[in-house]
Amino acid sequence: MISKRLKQVADYINKKDIVVDIGCDHALLDIYLVKEKKLKNIIVSDILQSALDNAIKNIKKYKLEDKITPILSNGLENINISKIDTIIISGMGTKNIIKILRNIGKSKNIKKIVIQSNNDYYYLRTFMKREGFIIKDESVIKDKNINYITMQFIRGKKMYFYSDYMYGPVLKLDKNNLWYFQENLKSLEFINKNIPYTSMQKKYALKKIRVLSKIIKKLNNF
């Protein structure tokens, strides 16, 4: 019913979570959460009326109007955030996600945020840390030849290192993710070899290569 990448998001949601799905698109994830995860209700939103109309169409198709509430909203603007404790954002870039979640740390009732971004994971992780959240879990999956990383954030304090922000404190400890780091290293080495860099860019690229090499070596020794 849903794609592998959306199933990965659903795996971080529990029956008792009170959820809003920002940027719900066709609401297929949300229908799955109600039918398979047994959520009693969920709010779905999108900034585009056309996308929300697609969601409404599917909600009616599965006769879930009493459990899934669609709201036209630019991020969280029209959402009563005091009535939820979990936020899902998937299928967006980090820049848009940060705009939506800016100052989310002040909303104390928000206990969990599940994010599936498609770029700039370093900035996403550092932003969430500043907002008062830590990474409880994260996973990577390949779906239609594209890698997707899903992160589960909860409130807390923890010290992270550069390698944690760049490549994930949980991801880098799981040998099942070796393929992902090997792909990253191969791509980075190719770019470093074939694309002209400034001295600063070169220094940064070599740093990432060193970090990746250490992660891969450690995973190979597990």
N, C-alpha and C positions, 0 to 999 in steps of 0.2 A: 504493500500500500504506500509506503514512504521510501525515500531513497536511503542509501547507507549513511549519508552524511546527516540526514535528519534523525535517523534512528540513533546515531551517536549522541545527538543533543537530547533526545528523549530518555536516554539511559541515565541522565543526571537529574531527572525529575521524579519526585516521589508522590505518592497518592495524596498526602496531606498538604503539599505545597499549594499556596494561593498565588496563581500565576498570571502574569501578563506577557504576551508574546508580541514584541515590538517588530513591525515589519513582517507581518504574518503571511503576506502574499496569498496563496490559495488556501491557507489554514489547514493543510494536510497534516502538518505536525500536530496541531491542536486537536484535530479529530482523532488522531492516533492516541494522543494522551488521554482523552476522555474514554475512548473505547477500550484501549489496552491497559493503560495505567490507572484507569478508574478515577480520574480526577472528577470531583463533583461539579466544578465549573472553572472556566478560564476566560480571561479577557484577551481579545485579539485586536490588534490595531495596525493601521498602515497610513502613510501620509497621502497615498493616492486613492481616490475614490474608485477608480477602475480596479485596482488590486483588491480593495475591500469588497467590491461587488463580486469578484471571483470567490472570495472567502465566504461571503453570505450565500452564494449559490451552492457551494459545497456543504455548508452547515445545514442548509435546508434539505439538501439531497440525503444527508444522513440523519435528518430529523433530530438535530441537536440544538435547536434554537433555545431550549431551556437551560442548556449547559455552557454554551459558547456565546459570549457577548461581543459583537464587533463594534469598534469605535474608531471613527476617523480622527487621526491625531498625528501631529508632527512630534515624533518621539513620545515623551511622557506628558506633553502639554495638557492634553484633555483626559488624562488618566488620574483617577482618585488614588494616589499612591498609598494613602493611609489604609486602603482596603486590601493590599497585597503584601506578600513577603518574598516573592520570587520573580525575577525578571529574566526573560529569554530574549536574546538578540542574536540572530544568525543571518548569514548571507549579506553582510555589510562590511565595509572597510573600517579600519580602526579609527580613522579621522571622524567619520560620522558617528561611530559608537561613542567616542569620547564626548562629542557634542551632546549626545542624548543623555549620557550619564554624568555630566559635569555636576559636581556637588552632590552626587548621590549618597555620599558618606553621611550627609546631614539627615537623611531619611532613615531613622534608626529602626523602623519596622522592616526594612529590607534586609533579609538574612542571607539570601543566596542570589547570585547572578550567574547565569550560564551564557557564555558567549562563544560563538563560532565566527571568528573574523577571517578575512581572506588575505590579510597583509599586516605588516608592522607589529609583530607580536611583542617585540621589545618595548615599544611605546605603550602598548596596551597593558602589559604586565606592570610597568612602572607607574602608569596612571592609576590602575586599580589599587596598587600598594599605597599611593598617596591618599586615596579615598578611604583607606582603612580596611581593605580587604586582602586576604591571602589566598593563595591557590591551594584548594583542597585536593583537586584532582584535575587531570588533563589527559587527553588522548589524541592520537592522530590516525587518520584513516584515508585510504586512497579510494576515491569514488569517481568513476569515469575518467581515470588518469589524472585526476586533480587531488592534491593533498589538502585535507581539511583538519585543522586543529580546533578542538573544543575544550574550553576551560571552565571549570566550576570554581567560582569565588565565594568565599564566606567571610564574615567579619573576623578580624583578628590582627595580630601583630607578629611579624616574623622577619628575620634578616635574610636578605637574598644577595647573591653575588652576581657579577656580570653574566656569567654563563647561565644562571637561573633566569634572568630577565630575557636573555637572547634566545635560549633554546629550551627553557622550561624545567623547573626544579623536579617535576614528576616525570616528564618525558625522558629526560636524560638518564634516569635510573632504571628504565625498563628495557631489557634486552630485546623485547619484541619490536622496539622502535629503531633497532639498528639500521634497518633499510632506509629509514627516513633521514638519519644523520649522514649515512653514506651518500645518499642522493644530494644532500646539501653540500657536502664537501666536494663532490665531483663537479657540481655546478659552479661553486665558488672558485675552485682551482682553474676551471676553464675560463671563467670571466677574468680572473686575475692574470692569466697568461695571454689572453687575446684582446683585451680591451684596455686602451691607454688610461692610466690613472694619474692623478696628481700625487705628490708625495704623501699628503695626508690620507687620501683615499687608499693608497697602497698600504700604509701603516695599519689602517683600520681593517682592510681585507685580510692582511696577514695575521692580525690578532684573531679574527674570526676563524681562520683556518687552523690556527694553533688550538683554539678552544674546541673546535669540532674534532680535531685529531685526538685530543685527550679524551673526549667523551666516547669516541669510537673505540679507542684502545681499552678504556675501562669496561665498556659493554662487552667487548670480545673476551675479556678476562673473567666475566661473571660465570 
